[in-house]
Amino acid sequence: MQKKMTILAAAAVLIALVWMAPQIAEAGRLVLAKAELTTACPNCQVPDIGGNYSVLGDGLGAYENGDGVKAQIISHNTIYNLDTLNTLVNGHVVAGVTRTVKMHFYSPVENQFPGHVLPPCWGGNYDQEQAVNWIILSDNSQTLTGMQVGQQVQGRARADFNVRNGSCEGQIFRYYLQWHNVCITRTSATTWDATTDLCGRERNYGTATLSGQGGRRKETVDYGDWRLPFKMTITLQ
């Protein structure tokens, strides 16, 4: 009986440590770093907007950590996270309050192959301005803070967002973009640039896969590949 109680007590301690681990880890590893999105892109391959990146800022300045925004290097310094979802008001975008990202969707093969279509509930709107939970991570567990100035590493990115209207909410709970190729460059002791596509590539296509998840049917729906090139500058706060 005593042995059983000892085992149960040990299990309870282990469960408590597992539950507390994220808070302990977050407190010990957070590096605050603001994000800025560049507009002009001389090598982007998005012909219907020409000369600009497809993922832009909201015009309210840099995304700094605080006031509902999380802008942090996390997880052993291998991931950058920009999360503005807490600036939504009752789940909705409010101009001047919600920190959003502007996204323009373009595909040269839209409707030419099955599955390369916008979500029907978007009503043909190729431009979305939404709050995001966006991560940029390096491959091979390379730490961002451990990079040398001038060093480049390959990585990936994912941005989760919602489109709140009656039709979308009934079909899809959230959407997410996945960029499978991102180049991260340490440009100074306090800054990094993250751009889409492979390091060294001259043309920036910014290919990202769009998916939706949830809704009443609780299913994942793929909407094909879209060109959404971006350039994010990360600066230590």
N, C-alpha and C positions, 0 to 999 in steps of 0.2 A: 504493500500500500504506500509506504513512504517513498519507495523507488518510483512508483507511478506518479506521485505528486511532484517529485523532483523533476521528472521528465516533462510533466505538464508545465511546471514553472519555467523550465528552460525554454520550452516551446513558446511560452507567452513572451519571454524576453526577446527571443528571436523575431517573433512577429512584430513586436514593438520597434525593434531596430530596423526591420525591413520597411515598416511604415514611416519611420523617421528618416530613413536614408536619403530620400530626395531632398528634404529640407536641409539636412546636414551638408549634402553634396553641393546644393545650390549656394548655400551660404559661403562655402569654401572656394568655389570655383568661378563665381560670376565675375565677369569683366565688363564694365559698362562701356558701350561704344555706340555712338549715333550712326545713323544711316542717311545717305543722300543719293538720289537717283539722277543720273545724267540724262539730258534731253537729246542733244545733237549726236548723231551716229553717222560718221562718214562712210562706214562699210556695212551698214545693215541692209538686208535683202528683204525689205517689206515694201513692195512697190506702191501700194495704195496709200501710204502716208509719206514715204520718201524722206530720207535724211534724218529721221528721228528713231530713237528706241521706242519699243511698243509698250514698255512698262515705265510709267512716269510717276512723279510725286504729285501731291494734291495741292501744291502751291502755298502750303502753310509752313514751309521751312523744313529743316532737317528733322528726322524722327529721332528724338532724344528720349532716353530712358526717364520715365516719370509721367505723371498725369494720365495714367491708364495705359501708357505705351511701355512695352518691354523691348529694350534694344540692348542685347547682351551677347557676349561670347560665353558659351556654356559647355558642359560635358567634356571636362579635361581640355578645354580650349580648342576643341576640334569643330565646333558648330557655332555659327552666328544665327541668332534668332531675333527677328523683328515681328512683334506681335502687337497689333492695334485693336484686337477684337473687344477689349475692355473699354474702348472709347465709343462703342455703339450705344445708342440710347434705346432701351427696351428692345434690343436686337436690330434696330434700324439705323441707317446712316442719317446723320443730321449735319447739314452743311455748317462748317465753321467749328464744329465740336468733334465729330468723328474723324480720326486720322485714316485716310484712305489711300489706296494705290489705284492709279488709272491703268487699265489694261486694254489694249487693242488686239483683237483676234483676227489673224489673217492666215489663210491656207491656200496654196496654189492648187491643191487637189480637192478642194471642198466639193462635195456632191459627185466627184468623179469616181470615188471608190466608196464602198459601203462603210459607214461609221464615221466618215469625216464630215460631220455636220455640227452646227451649233445646237445646244440644248433647245428643243422646241419652245420651252416656256420663257426663253429670253426674247421671244417675239422678233427675231432677226436683228437684235441689237449686238453689233460687233464690238461695242465699247462698254466696258464695265468699270465702275468706280466703286470699290468695295474695301472694307476693312479686311486685313489679312493676318494670318499666322504663317510666317515665311521663315524657312530655315535654309541656310547655305552651309554645306559641310564639305570638308576636305576628304579625299580618298586616302586610304592606307593610314588612317588615324594620325595624319600630320597635324600637329597643333598650329593654330594660326599665330599664336604668340611666339612660337619657336622657329618660325620662318625667318630667314635672313632677308635683309632689304634687297629687293630685286629678284628674289626667288619666286618661282611660279609653281603651283601645284594644281593638279586636276581635281575637280570636285563635282558636286551635284546640288540641286536645289528643289525645294517643294514649297508651294504656297497654297494654303487652304483658305477658302472664302465662301460666303453665303450670298445668294441672290434672293432677297426677301420680297416675293410677291405671292399672291394666293396660288397661282398656277404652279410655280416652282416649289413652293413649300409642300404641296401635295404630292409632288413627284420625286424631288431630290432634297435631301437634308443639307448637304454641303457639296461644294465642288473643290477639286484640287488640281493644280498644275504640277507636273514633274519635268524638270529639265535634267536630262541625263548627262549633259556635258556643260560644266562651268569651269572657267579658269580663274583661280584666285592668285593675285599678285600682291606681294608686300611692297608697297611703294615708298614707305618711310618707316621710322621707328614707331609711328603712331597711326599709320593708315594702311588700308588694303583696298584693292579694287577687285570686285567680282564681276566677271562678264560671261555672257553665254558663249557656248561652243568650245571647241578644243583649244588649248593653249597653242599659240602660234598660227592659228587659222586666220587668213586675211579677210574672209567674208563671214559676216556674223548673221547666221540664220536664226539662232535662238529657238531651235525646235523644242517644243514642250508638248507633253501628252496631257489632254484634258479628260478628267473623269468626274463622275458624280456618284454620290453614295447616300443611301438612306431613303427618305421619303416613306410613303405608305407601304411600298412593296419591299422596303429594306434590301435593296439590291444595288450593285455597283454597275454603272453604265459607262462605257467608254465612248468618247466623242472624237477620237482620232488625234492627229498631230497638227499643231498650229505654230506659227512663227511668232514668238514673243521675246525678241532679244531685249536684254537689259544690261545696264551697268550700274552697279551699286558701289559707292565709296563708303567704307567703314572707318570711323575715326574714334579713337579712344576719347572718352569724356573725362 
